[in-house]
Amino acid sequence: MNLGIIGAGTWGMALARMLSNSGHQVQVWSANGPELDRLAATRVQKNLPNMIIPEAVTFTKEMKEVCTGKDMLVFAVPSVYVREAARLANPYITDGQIIVDVGKGIEAETLMTLSEVIADEVKADIHVVALSGPTHAEEVAQDLPSAIISACKDIAIAEKVQDAFMNSCMRVYTNTDVKGVELCGALKNIIALASGMSAGLGYGDNAKAALITRGLAEITRLGEKLGCRRETFAGLAGMGDLIVTATSMHSRNNRCGYLIGQGYETKDAIKRVGMVVEGINAIPAAVAFADKYNVDMPIVRAVDAIVNHQADPRAVVASLMERDKRTEVY
C-alpha cells in the first residue's frame, strides 16, 4: 500500500518506521524543511534517538507530492495545526482517498473533533478514520506490543485501516463510534495533567487512582450527552489511553502536570517538556462542552483553574475534596 504521512514528529515517524517495516511504501511531509533534511540525512528522529528510520521511507517538502497517488494519508500533526494542514492538502486529495487522523484534540472555536475538522476542509469525497489508543511513540518505535482503535462510521473502511496498521507488534481493533473515540483521545490528556499535578504536589497512588477513575466518569458523562456509546469509554480509546497517559514517564501531559504541581508556571512547564502538550490545548474545548451540555466535570474545571486562571493547586484539591457528598455514579 502507498501511504503518505503529514507530520514528522515522534508519532508520525514511529508510524512511518512501523508501516515501512510492514512492507508499505511510505513518504513523509513536514512544513519544517530543515528538519526533513536532517531526518533524511541522519535517519533519526531527535526525540526517538534509539529508532532508526528505514532507508525505504522517503521525505518531501511538497504537499502535492505526499498526497498524490496515495491509498491513505496519515495526519500526524499537533491538533492546533490540523485545520491548516487539511487546507494545504485539500487541492491534492482525490475522491475515495482514506484519511487517517492520529492526532488527539478538539478545536476550541468550533468544538469539532479532528476528523470533523479534516472533513470540513477537504472538499473531495473522502473517508476519515480516527486512529487512537494507548500507544506511546517511544514504545511503538521499539516494537513493543501495543493495541489501538481504528474508528470510522463505515466499518469496511475501518477494517482497511486495521489491515494496513496491524502487525505482530500492533493489534488493531475497529469501532464505529468515531466521536466517542476522539473525545477519549482529547480529554484523557486533561486528566493526565491532573494526575501529574497530584504527583508533583506529593500525593500518592490513592489520589492518582481516584483522579483516573473519576476523570473517566467525567469523560463518559460528556460522551453520553453527545450520543456516544458508553462501551467506548471502557475500552482502549478510553480507559486504556487514560491509564497510559496518566501514569507513564513517556506522557508529556503527565510530565507537564508534575512540573506544574511542583510550582512551575504553565508556560515554563511546557518549555521544559519540550514538545506539544495536547492537554493544555484541549482545556478550552472541554470547558465549553461542559457549559454547553451542562455536564458536571469538576476535575476538568480544576485543571482549567490551575492552568488558565492561576489558582493555587493545593486550594483546588481542597475544594475538590470538600464537594458535597454523593453516590458514586457516572
Buried (B, 14 or more C-beta within 10 A) or exposed (E): BEBBBBBBBBBBBBBBBBBBBBEBBBBBBBBEEEBBEBBBEEBBBEBBEEBEBEEEBBBBEEBEBBBBEBBBBBBBBBBBBBBEBBBBBBEBBEEEBBBBBBBBBBBBEEBBBBBBBBBBBBEBEBBBBBBBBBBBBBBBBEBEEBBBBBBBBBBEBBBBBBEBBBBEBBBBBBBBBBBBBBBBBBBBBBBBBBBBBBBBBEBEEEBBEBBBEBBBBBBBBBBBBBEBBEEBBEBBBBBBBBBBBBBBEBBBBBBBBBBBBBEBEBEEBBEEBEEBBBBBBBBBBBBBBBEEEEBBBBBBBBBBBBBEEEBEBEEBBEBBEEEEEEEEEE
